[in-house]
Structures are given as C-alpha cells and as structure tokens.
Amino acid sequence: MKPRFRQLILVATAATSLFLSVAQARVDASKSTVIAISKQMNVPTEGKFKKFTAQLDFDPAKPTVGGAKLSIDTASYDLGDESYNQQVRGKDWFDTAQYPSATFVSSVIAPAGGNLFKVSGKLTIKGKSENVTLPVTVTQQGTTQIFDGALPIKRSQFDIGSGEWKDTSVVADEVLIKFHIVETKK
C-alpha cells in the first residue's frame, strides 16, 4: 500500500469514528425541557415549549471547539389552557404562522470554572436576532450529559406582545427562558 493512500485510509477511519461518536449522542426529549417564565400582573406565569430540537457537540475537555443549536417550535408553547395557547400563537405574540420557530446558535463556548460555561451566540425570535451570552452548567452522569441554564430576555426586543399587549404594566417585559437538556450516548 502506498504511504499516501494509507494516510487517506487512516484519516477516513478517524473521521468515521468521530462521526459515529457524535452521531450516537442524542437529546432525550422526554427528559429535556424548555420553559419561559413571565409575570402577568406581577404573578409568575410559566409556559412550556413541548416541541424543540437540539444539536449539541460538546466535550468538557475541549469546550471551545464545541457548538450548540436549538430550534423551538413556537406553536408548541403551552400555558395549560387552550384559549391562552391560541392567543399566544397569534400575531400579537409569537405569530407562529409567520415565525414557526425560534432559534439559538452558539458562536463561542468558554470555560467559566468547574462545570460552568459561558455560551455566546445568536438568539432569533420572530425574525429579530440578538447576540446573547448565558451561563450553562454541564453535569456528567455516566454516558449522559445534562445542560442547565437560564437566559433573561426582554420580550419587547423581539416584538413579543404587540397591540394592547405592548404595555408592560400588565405583562412584564422581562422573561426568563430556562432549559434542561439531557443528552445521552447510545
């Protein structure tokens, strides 16, 4: 076998092994959650996004080469009452017909001490994008990695709540997005 061909075989084998190890990790949707907490008339209100996908490429030994992408089905937001859910899907809130998903795509993952990492990236909701940085705690449990974090945003930055709902005295401008993502390796 020629040396150059042998190198190509070795590179292809290494790439295949890397692909298989990444491909074998998957997000366990049944154990993962994405919720948004807001305040209406100063009372906390929690809604859960029932459908989302997450693609994670993370090795705690090499966090800076990792990445994350989260896509949330905005029509899956559930406040526990179908009439409220219908209203939130409308133009004044998420406008799910026009903007069916919200996304976060990381650009930088930096160690912040211990199992804490600062993840920076672009958050896009209703066609509006903002650069954000959020703390993420990563916990390793056997072949499972758990990613926990919270990101405070202002709904007005993303035009969430327009018309009569633009007034922040009834529904606060501040919203806390919390996530618990469980990734398992097969």
Protein Blocks (a to p, Z undefined) as FASTA:
>chain_A
ZZklmmmmmmmmmmmmmmmmmmmpccdfklgccdddddeehiacddddfbdcddddddfk
lmmlgccdddddfklpcehiaklmmmmmmmklnommlmmbccdddfbdcdeehjbccddd
dddeehiacddddddddddehjaccddddddddfklnogaeajllpmklmcfbdcddddd
ddddZZ
